[in-house]
């Protein structure tokens, strides 16, 4: 092994607490198509790692795409054993983001596994792909996976492990798992299965490994609630994660080790979690720092804000999502300007250092007037507290009412981003604007809407995936989607809103 890579792995293992080392007949690689730091901040990735290792006869080890740059072809290492990542019975990939699609191809290649399912032999590892992207749109992953898992891993992994124990070969395994909730077999199933939903009794999930080299260094993550009670039309959380399941406060607190310095509470609607204040107060009494993913402006009061401040939170993170009240109402966001301004006032009164406000642009029916309202509102917030405006182009997702709505177009989004930057630049440092790329948002939209042909396009991009490379590869595979046009004319575009 490359000495630099060996030292990297040793350093990361030394900075971890909770890695599992064991021997067992059935070897599993849990692989992530991105960096170690991002993977170790993923509760889904860590949960699958723990679930497989809890199974008798199974041992799971981790592998990360970024290590491929220092490894020879087919020699991607795992962290807990001496075998290579592809020298296993099951190769499981956890994918969260559309833009990691090409990385799935690279990851399989780095492990010495033929990316295309149809090109693999019966003796090759079983390739299983799960994660948030499979619940949103599994179709681009169809060319690569023997089985795609859709829904909660807590419900599926024990059943898959039992089927693998019983199966004589890969074909018999697929026979045994066919028809299981959440298990999608691309070469057998004509449609996606019913999603697997874990009961609240098996929750919460929590960090198996705490790493000082994670995106959240040294933070113990615990999921206090799953699902979302809110009706926001653009968001997948309500449909993807099933019904809202609030974990009792005692169970959340009991899984947190006594020696943890910082806890990150995870959930799609944490400020709606009925026990958030109780959990926060008890953690503070333990001397534990507390962080939360984001909070809703309409749920903020002085008591909750003070708990978060005492827990070490320095910046309020609020999602407005719609640039105007008209669009927030259309999105059923259930947040208004009064809520957002009051949250800013609370943050200022308690001495928070800043206010992060997330917005989307390129929404259905959006006009320049909506952007004007967002600019004016941001100026009002900046008079109360320094604000960081995080702007993302809207990407319609499957399983939402916006599935038949169009992508706004790169030109439209870039023009509006340019205007926002220009008009708010004079307010620095009270206002900072951070925005995502319109071009990469278009690629995300293509993958979010795409079928297996988008996976075949990704196969052509493992050596490089610039924007122009993506356009070329999509043309070569015959991709066409009239709702995802990259270069719509902003002057002729008024986007439809379909909430049916």
Beta strands, then each sheet from edge to edge (+ up, - down):
strand 1: 16-17
strand 2: 26-32
strand 3: 58-64
strand 4: 90-94
strand 5: 126-130
strand 6: 147-149
strand 7: 183-184
strand 8: 210-211
strand 9: 219-223
strand 10: 225-226
strand 11: 245-246
strand 12: 262-266
strand 13: 289-292
strand 14: 315-322
strand 15: 354-361
strand 16: 387-393
strand 17: 431-435
sheet 1: 1+ 8-
sheet 2: 3+ 2+ 4+ 5+ 6+ 7-
sheet 3: 9+ 12+ 13+
sheet 4: 10+ 11-
sheet 5: 14+ 15+ 16+ 17+
end
